[in-house]
Amino acid sequence: MATSGFWDNQEKAQNLMADFRRLKAFVAPLEELLQGRDDLAVLIEFAEEDDSSETTREIQQTCAHLQSILDRLEFQTLFGKPEDALGAYLTIQAGEGGTDAADWAEMLLRMYIRWAESHDFKAELLERTDAEEAGIRHATLLVQGDYAYGYLKGESGNHRLVRMSPFNSAGKRQTAFAAVDVTPEIDDSFEIEIDWDKDVDEETMRAGGAGGQHVNKTESAVRLTHRPTGVVARCQSERSQHQNRAAARKMLTAKLYQMEIEKRESEVAARRGEKSKIGFGGETIRNYVLQPEQFVKDTRSELKTSNPLTVLEGELDPFLEAYLKWFVGQGSGKLG
């Protein structure tokens, strides 16, 4: 990093910096544990000579601090796969429930943006399709930060909302669904072969949503469809069609890579006689109930909280961590 010309290739330099941060995140706590061990040994020697309550209290505080560091390190070992360290594409699609489903999809989009901001991650809205009355039909968010994909990968699946509908004049309880799909933001080190000329259809269109006169007058938005699989990638966040095409290609590559991961996991699960992972949409992974009861419950880890509003404000960490621990405990989450 100190050599001349390090920043000549900005992308390569930034990738190396990211690698450095991730390695330091493992090494620094280990060094702190080793130092803490030595400090604890000294405190124990003092306690043998002077068993005052002050020394005992300091030993207890040191042990508690070292235990918290150890807990964090053990949690980091759950990110054992190469793609876990990467950013994440998070796609949200309104499902059954009409206007409530579209509104619910937008609530989820806001929840993930709030979560990303609380972790100082960069959250970029790549594309958004608004619904007719309220909410969104479809949106894709790029979350960039260390281990963003590792944290978010368990969010793929159906999210179910139960509440008194603000769009129902009778005030009846309404159930709405939105599907979430999470894929890693892979780089050139992950080899995926795509014949862009033969296998990919490209469409250009005017970007929707806010953006002023530019997005309304130029066909800068790009949608790519991979014919063999039917996978679609859209991008409208950039001003130029060229930039949106590059971003959409990167997103499509990531989705095809994710399909390969899921295919391998399904084959392994089939050999074990287990139920394979459900893809986009699929089974309901979490229930958000606002009326008459109030709770959020994950159907896999069975973690439940009685304060859904804080979850919808982005306090997702307990659910993300509970899923990762549950996944490893299933035997299908072997570390890399």
DRENTIGU-747518 format. One line per 2 residues: number of its first residue (from 0); for each residue x, y, z of N, C-alpha, C, O. Coordinates in steps of 0.2 Angstrom, whole numbers. Each point is the difference from the previous one (the first is absolute). Layout:
NUM> X/Y/Z/X/Y/Z/X/Y/Z/X/Y/Z; ... .
This chain:
0> 4/-6/0/-4/6/0/4/6/0/-2/6/-2; 8/-6/5/5/6/0/4/1/-6/3/5/-1 .
2> -3/-10/-4/4/1/-6/-3/5/-5/-6/1/0; 10/2/-4/-2/5/-4/-5/-4/-6/2/-5/-2 .
4> -7/9/0/-4/-3/-5/-5/-5/2/-4/-3/-4; 3/3/11/-5/-5/3/-7/2/-2/-4/-4/-2 .
6> 3/11/1/-7/2/-1/-1/1/-8/-5/3/-2; 10/-5/-2/-1/1/-7/-6/-4/-3/-4/3/-4 .
8> 3/-9/7/-6/-4/-2/-5/1/6/1/-4/5; -6/8/-5/-4/2/5/-4/-6/3/0/-2/6 .
10> -3/-2/-11/-4/-6/2/4/-5/4/-2/-3/5; 8/1/-8/5/-5/3/2/3/7/0/-4/5 .
12> 2/10/-5/2/3/7/-6/-1/5/1/-1/6; -7/3/-8/-5/0/5/-2/-7/2/-2/-2/6 .
14> 3/-3/-11/-1/-7/2/5/-3/5/-1/-3/5; 7/6/-6/6/-2/5/-2/3/7/2/-3/5 .
16> -4/9/-5/-2/4/6/-5/-4/4/0/-1/6; -5/-2/-10/-6/-3/3/3/-7/3/-2/-2/5 .
18> 7/-1/-9/3/-6/3/3/1/6/0/-4/5; 4/10/-5/4/2/6/-5/1/6/2/-2/6 .
20> -7/5/-7/-5/2/6/-3/-7/3/0/-1/6; -1/-4/-11/-3/-6/2/5/-4/4/-2/-3/5 .
22> 8/3/-7/5/-4/4/2/3/6/0/-3/5; 0/10/-5/1/4/7/-6/-2/5/1/0/6 .
24> -7/0/-9/-6/-2/4/1/-6/4/-3/-1/6; 7/-4/-9/1/-6/4/6/0/4/0/-2/6 .
26> 6/5/-8/6/0/3/0/5/6/2/-2/6; -5/8/-6/0/4/6/-4/-3/6/3/1/5 .
28> -8/-4/-6/-4/-3/6/5/-6/3/0/-1/6; 3/-2/-10/4/-6/2/6/3/4/2/-3/6 .
30> 1/9/-8/6/3/3/-3/2/7/4/0/5; -10/3/-5/-3/3/6/-1/-6/5/1/1/6 .
32> -3/-7/-8/-1/-6/4/6/-2/3/0/-1/6; 5/1/-10/7/-2/3/3/5/5/2/-2/5 .
34> -3/8/-6/2/5/5/-5/0/6/3/1/6; -9/-2/-7/-5/-1/6/2/-6/4/0/0/6 .
36> 2/-6/-9/3/-5/4/5/1/4/1/-2/6; 4/6/-8/6/2/4/-2/5/5/2/-1/6 .
38> -7/5/-7/-2/5/5/-4/-4/6/1/2/6; -4/-7/-8/-4/-4/4/4/-4/5/-1/-1/6 .
40> 7/-1/-9/5/-4/4/3/4/6/1/-2/5; 0/9/-7/3/4/5/-5/2/5/2/0/6 .
42> -8/1/-8/-6/1/5/-1/-6/5/-1/1/6; 2/-7/-9/-1/-6/5/6/0/5/-1/-2/5 .
44> 7/4/-8/6/0/5/-2/5/6/2/-1/6; -4/7/-8/-2/5/5/-5/-3/5/0/2/6 .
46> -5/-5/-9/-6/-3/4/3/-5/5/-3/0/6; 8/-4/-8/3/-4/5/3/3/6/0/-3/5 .
48> 3/9/-6/3/4/5/-5/4/4/1/2/6; -6/1/-10/-4/5/3/-7/-2/-3/-2/2/-5 .
50> -2/-5/9/-7/-3/-2/-5/6/1/-6/-2/3; 7/8/-4/-4/5/1/-6/0/-5/1/-3/-6 .
52> -7/6/7/-5/0/-4/1/4/-7/-3/-2/-5; 8/7/6/1/3/-6/4/-4/-5/-2/1/-6 .
54> 7/-5/8/3/-4/-5/-5/-6/-3/1/-1/-6; -5/-1/11/-5/-5/-3/-4/3/-5/-2/-3/-5 .
56> -1/9/6/-4/3/-5/4/2/-6/-4/-1/-6; 10/2/6/4/2/-6/1/-7/-4/-1/0/-6 .
58> 2/-5/9/0/-7/-3/-6/-2/-4/0/-2/-5; -6/4/9/-6/-2/-3/-2/4/-6/-2/-2/-5 .
60> 4/9/5/-1/4/-5/4/-2/-6/-2/1/-6; 9/-3/7/4/-2/-5/-3/-6/-4/1/-1/-6 .
62> -3/-4/10/-3/-6/-2/-6/1/-5/0/-3/-5; -4/8/7/-6/1/-3/2/4/-7/-3/-2/-5 .
64> 8/6/5/2/3/-6/3/-5/-5/-1/1/-6; 5/-5/9/3/-5/-5/-5/-5/-3/1/-2/-5 .
66> -6/0/9/-5/-4/-2/-4/3/-6/-2/-3/-4; 1/10/5/-4/3/-6/4/0/-6/-3/0/-5 .
68> 10/1/5/4/0/-5/0/-7/-3/-1/-1/-7; 1/-4/11/0/-7/-3/-7/-2/-3/0/-3/-5 .
70> -5/6/8/-7/-1/-3/0/3/-7/-3/-3/-5; 6/9/4/0/3/-7/4/-4/-5/-2/-1/-5 .
72> 8/-2/8/4/-4/-5/-3/-6/-2/0/-2/-6; -4/-1/11/-3/-6/-2/-6/1/-5/-1/-4/-4 .
74> -2/10/5/-5/2/-5/3/1/-7/-3/-2/-5; 9/5/5/3/1/-7/2/-6/-3/0/0/-7 .
76> 1/-6/10/1/-6/-3/-6/-3/-4/1/-4/-4; -7/7/5/-6/-2/-4/1/2/-7/-4/-2/-4 .
78> 8/8/3/1/2/-7/6/-4/-3/5/3/-1; -6/-9/-1/5/-4/-2/1/-1/-7/5/-3/-3 .
80> -10/5/-1/0/-1/-8/3/7/-3/-1/5/3; 4/-6/-9/4/5/-3/-5/6/-1/2/6/0 .
82> -8/-7/-2/-5/5/-2/-3/4/6/-3/5/-1; 4/-8/7/-3/3/6/3/7/1/-3/4/3 .
84> 9/-3/-5/4/7/1/-3/5/-4/2/6/1; -6/-8/-6/-1/5/-6/-6/4/2/-4/-1/5 .
86> 2/6/-10/-6/4/1/-6/-4/-3/1/-6/-1; -7/8/2/-6/-4/-2/-4/4/-4/-2/6/1 .
88> -1/-9/-6/-6/3/-4/-6/-3/4/-1/-6/1; -4/10/1/-6/-2/3/-6/3/-4/-1/6/-1 .
90> -2/-11/-2/-6/1/-4/-7/-1/4/0/-6/3; -4/10/-4/-7/0/4/-5/0/-5/0/4/-5 .
92> -5/-9/5/-5/0/-5/-7/-1/4/-1/-4/5; -4/8/-6/-6/0/3/-4/-6/-2/0/-2/-6 .
94> -3/-2/11/-3/-6/-2/-8/0/1/-3/5/-2; 0/-10/5/-7/0/1/-2/6/5/3/1/5 .
96> -9/2/-7/-2/5/5/-2/7/-3/-2/4/4; 2/-4/-10/-2/6/-4/4/6/3/6/0/0 .
98> -9/6/1/3/6/2/4/-1/7/5/3/0; -8/-7/4/4/-1/6/7/-3/-1/4/1/4 .
100> -4/-6/-9/6/-3/-1/5/5/-3/6/-1/2; -8/5/-6/4/5/-3/3/5/5/6/2/1 .
102> -11/0/4/2/4/6/5/-4/4/5/3/3; -6/-9/-2/4/-4/4/7/-1/-3/5/0/4 .
104> -4/-1/-10/6/0/-4/4/6/1/6/0/1; -9/6/-1/3/6/1/3/1/8/5/3/1 .
106> -9/-6/3/2/0/7/6/-4/1/4/2/4; -4/-8/-7/6/-4/0/6/4/-2/6/-1/2 .
108> -7/4/-8/6/4/-3/3/5/5/6/0/1; -11/3/2/2/5/5/4/-3/6/5/3/2 .
110> -8/-9/0/3/-3/6/8/-2/-2/4/1/4; -3/-4/-10/7/-2/-2/4/6/-1/6/0/2 .
112> -8/6/-4/4/6/-1/2/2/7/5/2/1; -10/-2/4/1/2/7/6/-4/3/4/2/3 .
114> -5/-9/-4/5/-4/2/7/1/-2/5/0/3; -5/1/-10/7/1/-3/3/7/3/6/0/1 .
116> -10/5/0/2/6/2/3/0/7/5/3/2; -8/-8/2/2/-1/7/6/-3/1/4/0/5 .
118> -2/-4/-11/7/-3/0/5/4/-4/6/-2/-1; -8/8/-1/5/4/-4/1/-3/-7/6/1/-3 .
120> -11/-5/1/1/-3/-7/-3/5/-5/-4/4/2; 7/-5/-8/-3/4/-6/-6/-4/-2/0/-5/-2 .
122> -6/9/1/-6/-3/-3/-2/4/-6/-2/6/1; 2/-9/-7/-1/3/-6/-6/-3/-3/0/-6/-2 .
124> -5/10/0/-6/-3/-3/1/0/-8/1/5/-3; 0/-11/1/1/-1/-7/-6/1/-5/1/3/-5 .
126> -7/-5/8/-6/1/-4/-6/-1/4/1/-3/5; -6/6/-7/-6/0/4/-6/1/-5/0/4/-4 .
128> -5/-8/5/-6/0/-4/-6/1/5/-2/-4/4; -1/10/-5/-5/2/5/-7/-3/-2/-1/-2/-6 .
130> -3/0/11/-6/-2/-1/-5/5/-2/1/6/1; -7/-8/-3/-5/5/-2/-3/5/5/0/6/-1 .
132> -2/-9/7/-3/4/5/5/2/6/0/6/2; 4/-11/0/5/1/5/5/-5/0/-1/-6/-2 .
134> 7/8/5/5/-5/1/4/-2/-7/0/4/-5; 3/-10/5/4/-2/-6/-2/-7/-2/-2/-4/4 .
136> 3/3/-11/0/-7/-2/6/-4/0/0/-6/1; 6/10/-2/6/-3/-1/6/5/2/-1/6/-2 .
138> 6/-8/5/6/4/1/6/-4/2/-1/-6/2; 7/9/-4/6/-4/1/5/5/4/1/6/-3 .
140> 1/-8/8/5/4/4/7/-3/1/0/-6/0; 5/10/-1/7/-3/0/3/2/7/0/6/1 .
142> 1/-10/3/3/1/7/7/-2/0/2/-5/-1; 3/10/2/7/-1/0/3/1/6/-1/6/3 .
144> 5/-10/0/3/0/6/3/-7/2/-2/-5/-3; 7/5/7/3/-7/2/-5/-5/3/-4/2/5 .
146> 3/-7/-9/-4/-6/2/-8/2/0/-4/-3/3; 3/8/-8/-7/1/-1/-4/-6/-2/-6/-1/2 .
148> 8/-2/-7/-3/-6/-2/-1/-6/5/-5/-3/1; 11/3/3/0/-5/5/-6/1/5/-3/-5/3 .
150> 2/11/-1/-5/2/4/-7/-1/-3/-5/-3/4; 4/5/-10/-7/1/-3/-2/-7/-4/-6/0/-2 .
152> 10/-5/1/-1/-5/-4/-6/-4/2/-4/-3/-4; 2/3/11/-5/-4/3/-7/4/-1/-5/-3/2 .
154> 5/9/-5/-6/4/-1/-4/-3/-6/-6/2/-1; 9/-6/-4/-4/-2/-6/-6/-5/3/1/-4/4 .
156> -7/6/-8/-6/-4/2/-6/5/0/1/6/-1; -6/-9/3/-6/4/1/-1/4/7/2/-4/5 .
158> -3/10/-5/-2/4/7/-7/1/0/-3/3/-5; 0/-5/10/-8/1/1/-1/5/5/2/0/6 .
160> -7/5/-8/-2/5/5/-8/-1/1/-4/-1/-4; 3/2/10/-7/-1/3/-2/7/3/3/1/5 .
162> -8/3/-7/-2/6/3/-7/2/-2/-3/-3/-4; 1/8/8/-6/4/-2/1/4/-6/4/5/0 .
164> -7/-7/-6/2/4/-6/-2/7/-1/-6/1/1; 11/4/-2/-2/7/-1/-3/1/-7/-3/5/-1 .
166> 3/-10/-3/-3/0/-7/-7/-3/0/-3/-1/-5; 0/-2/11/-6/-3/0/-5/4/4/1/1/6 .
168> -6/1/-9/-5/5/3/-4/-4/6/-2/4/4; 2/-10/-5/-3/-4/6/4/-1/6/-2/-2/5 .
170> 8/4/-6/5/-1/6/1/-7/2/2/-2/6; -2/-3/-11/1/-7/1/8/-1/1/4/3/-3 .
172> -3/-9/6/7/-2/0/2/-3/-6/-4/-4/-3; 10/6/0/2/-2/-6/7/-3/0/4/2/4 .
174> -3/-8/-8/6/-3/-1/4/2/-6/-4/-1/-5; 10/3/5/3/1/-6/7/-3/0/3/-1/5 .
176> 0/-1/-11/6/-3/-1/5/4/-5/-2/4/-4; 8/-4/6/5/3/-5/6/-5/0/2/-3/5 .
178> 1/2/-11/6/-5/0/6/4/-1/1/5/-3; 4/-8/7/7/3/0/5/-5/-3/-1/-6/2 .
180> 5/8/-6/6/-4/-3/6/4/1/1/6/-1; 4/-10/4/7/3/1/5/-4/-3/1/-6/0 .
182> 3/10/-4/6/-3/-4/6/4/2/0/6/1; 6/-10/-1/6/4/1/3/4/-6/-1/-2/-6 .
184> 4/8/8/3/4/-5/7/-3/-2/5/3/3; -5/-7/-7/6/-4/-2/5/4/-4/-3/5/-4 .
186> 9/-6/4/5/4/-4/3/-5/-5/-2/-6/-1; 8/8/-2/3/-4/-6/3/-7/3/1/-4/-4 .
188> 0/4/10/3/-6/3/-5/-6/0/2/-6/1; -8/7/-2/-6/-5/-1/-1/-1/-7/-3/4/-3 .
190> 5/-10/0/-1/-1/-7/-7/-3/-2/-2/-5/2; -2/9/-6/-6/-1/-2/0/1/-8/1/6/-2 .
192> -2/-11/-2/0/1/-7/-7/2/-3/-5/-4/1; 4/9/-4/-6/2/-3/1/3/-7/5/3/-2 .
194> -8/-6/-3/0/2/-7/-5/6/-1/-6/-1/-1; 9/7/2/-4/6/0/-4/1/-7/-5/3/0 .
196> 8/-5/-5/-3/1/-7/-6/-5/-1/-5/2/-3; 6/-8/5/-5/-5/-2/-5/-1/5/-6/-2/-1 .
198> 8/2/7/-4/-2/6/-4/6/4/-4/-2/4; 6/8/-6/-3/5/4/-4/5/-4/3/3/-5 .
200> -9/-1/6/-4/5/-3/0/6/4/0/0/6; 1/6/-10/1/6/3/-6/5/-2/-1/0/-6 .
202> -2/3/11/-5/5/-1/2/7/3/3/0/6; -5/5/-9/2/7/3/-7/3/0/-4/-1/-4 .
204> 4/6/9/-7/3/2/2/6/4/5/1/2; -10/4/-2/1/6/5/-1/-3/7/-4/-4/2 .
206> 9/7/2/0/-1/7/-6/3/3/-2/5/-1; -1/-9/6/-6/2/3/2/3/7/6/0/2 .
208> -11/3/1/1/3/7/3/7/-1/0/3/-5; 2/0/11/3/6/0/7/1/-3/3/-5/-1 .
210> -1/11/-2/6/0/-3/0/6/-5/5/1/-3; -10/3/3/0/6/-4/-1/-2/-8/-2/-5/-2 .
212> 3/10/-2/-1/0/-7/4/-5/-3/-2/-3/-5; 9/2/7/4/-5/-3/-3/-7/-1/0/-3/-5 .
214> -2/0/11/-3/-6/-1/-6/-1/-4/-2/-5/-2; -2/10/1/-6/0/-3/1/1/-8/-4/-2/-4 .
216> 10/4/2/1/2/-7/5/-5/-3/0/0/-7; 3/-4/10/5/-5/-3/-1/-7/3/-2/-1/5 .
218> 3/-3/-10/-1/-7/2/7/-3/3/3/-4/-3; -2/6/9/6/-2/3/-1/-6/4/6/-4/2 .
220> -12/2/0/-1/-6/4/2/-7/-4/-2/0/-6; 4/-5/9/2/-6/-4/-3/-6/4/1/-1/6 .
222> -4/-4/-10/-2/-6/3/3/-6/-4/-1/0/-7; 4/-4/10/3/-6/-3/-3/-6/2/-2/-1/6 .
224> 0/-4/-11/-3/-6/1/4/-6/-2/2/0/-6; 0/-4/10/4/-6/-2/-5/-6/-2/-3/-3/4 .
226> 3/2/-11/-5/-4/-3/1/-7/3/-6/-3/1; 11/0/0/0/-7/2/-3/-1/7/-3/-6/1 .
228> 3/11/3/-2/-1/7/-6/5/2/-4/-2/4; 3/7/-8/-6/4/1/2/6/5/-4/4/2 .
230> 10/-4/1/3/5/5/0/7/-3/2/1/-6; -5/3/9/0/7/-2/4/5/5/0/-1/6 .
232> 3/6/-9/4/5/4/-2/7/-3/0/1/-6; -1/3/10/-2/7/-2/4/5/4/2/-1/5 .
234> 0/7/-9/3/5/4/-2/7/-4/0/0/-6; -1/5/11/-2/6/-3/3/6/4/-2/6/-1 .
236> 6/-8/6/3/5/5/5/5/-3/1/5/2; 2/-7/-8/6/4/-3/-3/4/-5/-6/-1/-3 .
238> 9/7/1/-2/5/-5/0/-3/-7/-4/2/-4; 10/-6/3/1/-2/-7/-2/-8/-1/0/-4/5 .
240> -3/3/-11/-1/-7/-2/6/-5/1/-1/-5/2; 6/8/-4/7/-4/1/1/-3/7/1/-5/1 .
242> -2/10/4/1/-1/7/-5/-5/2/2/-5/4; -8/6/-6/-6/-5/2/1/-7/-2/-1/-5/3 .
244> 4/5/-10/1/-7/-3/5/-3/4/0/-6/1; 6/9/1/5/-3/4/-2/-3/6/1/-5/3 .
246> -5/10/1/-3/-2/6/-5/-6/0/0/-5/4; -4/5/-10/-5/-6/-1/4/-6/-1/-2/-5/2 .
248> 7/5/-6/4/-6/-2/3/-3/7/1/-6/1; 2/11/3/3/-3/6/-5/-3/5/1/-5/3 .
250> -7/8/-3/-6/-3/4/-2/-7/-3/-1/-4/4; 0/4/-11/-2/-6/-3/5/-6/2/-2/-6/1 .
252> 9/8/-2/5/-5/2/-1/-3/7/1/-5/1; -2/10/3/-1/-2/7/-6/-5/1/1/-4/4 .
254> -6/6/-7/-6/-4/1/1/-7/-3/-2/-5/3; 6/4/-9/1/-7/-2/5/-3/4/0/-6/1 .
256> 5/9/2/4/-3/5/-4/-3/6/2/-5/2; -7/9/0/-4/-2/6/-4/-6/-2/-1/-4/4 .
258> -1/4/-10/-4/-6/-2/5/-7/0/-3/-5/2; 9/6/-4/5/-5/1/1/-3/7/0/-6/1 .
260> 0/11/3/1/-1/7/-6/-4/3/1/-6/3; -7/8/-5/-6/-3/2/-1/-7/-3/-3/-5/3 .
262> 5/4/-9/0/-6/-3/4/-5/3/-2/-6/1; 8/8/1/5/-5/4/-3/-2/7/0/-5/2 .
264> -3/10/1/-3/-1/7/-6/-5/-1/-1/-4/4; -3/5/-9/-5/-4/-1/2/-8/-1/-3/-4/2 .
266> 8/4/-6/3/-7/-2/2/-3/7/-1/-6/1; 5/10/3/2/-3/6/-5/-2/5/0/-5/3 .
268> -6/9/-3/-5/-1/4/-4/-6/-2/-2/-4/4; 1/3/-11/-3/-6/-3/3/-6/2/-3/-5/2 .
270> 10/5/-2/4/-6/2/-1/-2/7/0/-6/2; -1/11/2/-1/-1/7/-8/-1/2/-2/-2/6 .
272> -2/2/-11/-7/-1/1/-3/6/4/-6/-1/3; 9/7/-4/-3/6/3/-4/4/-5/1/-1/-6 .
274> -5/6/9/-3/5/-4/5/5/-3/3/3/4; -3/-2/-10/4/5/-3/-2/7/1/-6/1/2 .
276> 10/4/-2/-1/7/1/-5/2/-6/0/-1/-6; -5/5/9/-5/3/-5/3/6/-3/3/4/3 .
278> -4/-3/-10/3/6/-3/-4/6/1/-3/1/6; 3/4/-11/-3/6/1/-8/-1/2/-3/-3/-3 .
280> 1/7/8/-7/-1/3/0/-6/4/3/-1/5; -7/-4/-8/0/-7/4/-3/0/7/-5/4/0 .
282> 8/-7/4/-3/-1/7/1/7/4/4/4/-1; -9/-3/5/0/6/5/5/-1/5/0/-5/4 .
284> 5/10/-3/5/-1/4/-1/4/7/3/-1/5; -7/6/-6/-1/5/6/-7/3/0/-3/2/-6 .
286> 0/-2/12/-7/3/0/1/6/4/3/0/6; -6/6/-8/-1/6/3/-7/1/2/-4/2/-5 .
288> 2/-2/11/-7/1/2/-1/6/4/4/1/5; -8/4/-8/-1/7/3/-6/0/4/-1/4/5 .
290> -4/-7/-7/-7/-1/3/-3/-6/0/1/-4/-5; -5/1/10/-1/3/6/6/0/5/2/4/4 .
292> 2/-10/-5/6/-1/4/6/4/-3/-1/3/-6; 6/-2/9/6/3/-3/6/-4/1/3/-1/6 .
294> 0/-2/-11/6/-4/0/3/-1/-7/-3/1/-5; 9/-3/5/4/-2/-6/3/-7/2/3/-1/5 .
296> -4/-4/-9/2/-7/1/3/-3/-6/-3/0/-5; 9/-2/6/4/-4/-6/-2/-7/0/0/-3/6 .
298> -2/0/-11/-3/-7/-1/6/-5/1/-2/-6/1; 8/8/-2/6/-5/0/3/0/6/1/-5/4 .
300> 2/11/-1/3/0/6/-5/0/6/2/-1/6; -8/3/-8/-6/1/5/2/6/5/-4/0/5 .
302> 8/4/-7/1/6/4/-6/4/0/-3/1/-5; 1/2/11/-6/4/0/1/6/4/3/0/5 .
304> -6/6/-7/1/6/3/-7/3/1/-4/0/-5; 2/4/10/-6/3/1/-1/7/-2/-4/4/1 .
306> 10/-2/-5/0/7/-2/2/1/-7/5/1/-2; -11/-2/-2/2/0/-8/2/7/-2/3/0/-5 .
308> -5/5/8/2/7/-3/7/1/0/3/3/-4; 1/-6/9/7/1/0/3/-4/-5/5/2/-3 .
310> -8/-8/1/3/-4/-5/-1/4/-7/5/0/-4; -11/3/3/-1/3/-6/4/7/0/0/3/-6 .
312> 3/-1/11/4/6/0/7/-2/-1/5/4/0; -4/-11/-2/7/-2/-2/4/-4/6/6/-2/-2 .
314> -9/1/7/3/-4/5/0/-8/-1/-4/-3/3; 8/1/-8/-1/-7/-3/5/-5/3/0/-6/-1 .
316> 5/9/4/6/-4/2/-2/-6/4/3/-6/-1; -7/6/6/-2/-6/4/-3/-6/-5/2/-6/1 .
318> -6/8/-6/-2/-5/-5/5/-2/-5/0/-6/-1; 4/10/-1/6/-2/-4/4/-5/3/2/-5/-3 .
320> 0/7/9/5/-4/4/-3/-7/2/3/-5/-1; -10/5/3/-3/-6/2/-1/-5/-6/1/-6/0 .
322> -2/9/-6/0/-4/-6/7/-3/-2/0/-6/-1; 5/9/2/7/-2/-2/1/-6/5/3/-5/-2 .
324> -4/6/8/1/-6/5/-4/-6/-1/2/-5/0; -9/7/-2/-4/-6/-2/2/-4/-6/0/-6/0 .
326> 2/10/-5/2/-3/-6/6/-5/1/1/-5/-3; 4/8/7/6/-4/1/-2/-7/4/3/-5/-1 .
328> -8/6/5/-2/-5/5/-4/-5/-4/-1/-6/2; -1/7/-8/-4/-4/-5/5/-5/-3/-2/-5/-3 .
330> 8/6/3/5/-4/-3/1/1/-7/5/-2/-4; -9/7/1/1/2/-7/4/6/-1/2/3/-5 .
332> 0/0/11/4/6/0/7/-1/1/3/4/4; 0/-9/-7/7/-1/2/5/6/-2/-2/3/-5 .
334> 6/-2/9/5/6/-1/5/-2/-6/1/-6/-1; 1/11/-3/4/-1/-5/7/-2/1/4/-1/-4 .
